[in-house]
Amino acid sequence: MHRFYLLPDECRTSSLCLTGREAHHALHVLRVRKGEQVIVLDGAGHEFLSEVRDGNRESLHLTVIEKKTSPPLPCAITLLQAIPKGKLFESIIQKATELGASRIVPILAGRVVTKLDDEEAAHKTDKWRQMAIEAIKQCGSPWLPQVESPVTPGQFLSRRERFDLPLVAALEGERRHPRECFREFQAAHKRLPATACVWIGPEGDFTQAELAHIKTGGAVAITLGPLVLRTETAASYCLAFINYELQSPIA
């Protein structure tokens, strides 16, 4: 069944209306017809089974048949991802959405090749947010991850955000197996973490100064195994093991 996205404020009644990009895709690409059933996601935990009522070249009107509400995931995961070259960040957003990240923060680390001025950063952020929307439509997630504007490691750390389980993937120095971090948290708190973050560096990793700053901010350095992973692989790897551990029973 085809899925579409509307802002939460546009999903308050039993009559929904697709316009703009969503209407164009429905009418001119998928060619949905009157009487056909579709799903509308609002990215805030709601899924609306709807029936196409009527439309024109620029809009499509739907009637809600059934509304489903999904609770947020038990752990809010923030991916702090150094921006890679080319279009790889778009793929990272897709995978992060599928793997349950609640927030994606693009990081302008020292070894990031991509350079963005304010206008370019705003344009990129809008494009990345649209990629997240397309990802929830593809995978069916009722929750849309927040994609923030790019920041440096120092800018993010200056916010002094606190996480139950802050991790940073590191290639060198003293590192722990990520499972040890989960087991230690469970032993101390008798529960699973409610918030977690993981820092993923660029090609060549974070600089020693950046890594020291991140660790001073509370993150625990972890190993991803004996091989050097590409930054996009490291992101999927970390989100996958975090999800695996979150689904494990508390010992």
Secondary structure, DSSP 8 states (H G I E B T S, - for coil): --EEE--GGG-SSSEEEEEHHHHHIIIIIS---TT-EEEEE-SBSEEEEEEEEEE-SSEEEEEEEEEEE----SSEEEEEEE--STTHHHHHHHHHHHTT-SEEEEE--TT------HHHHHHHHHHHHHHHHHHHHHH--SB--EE---B-HHHHHTT----SEEEEE-SSSS-B-HHHHHHHHHHHHSS--SEEEEEE--TT-S-HHHHHHHHHTT-EEE---SS---HHHHHHHHHHHHHHHHTS---
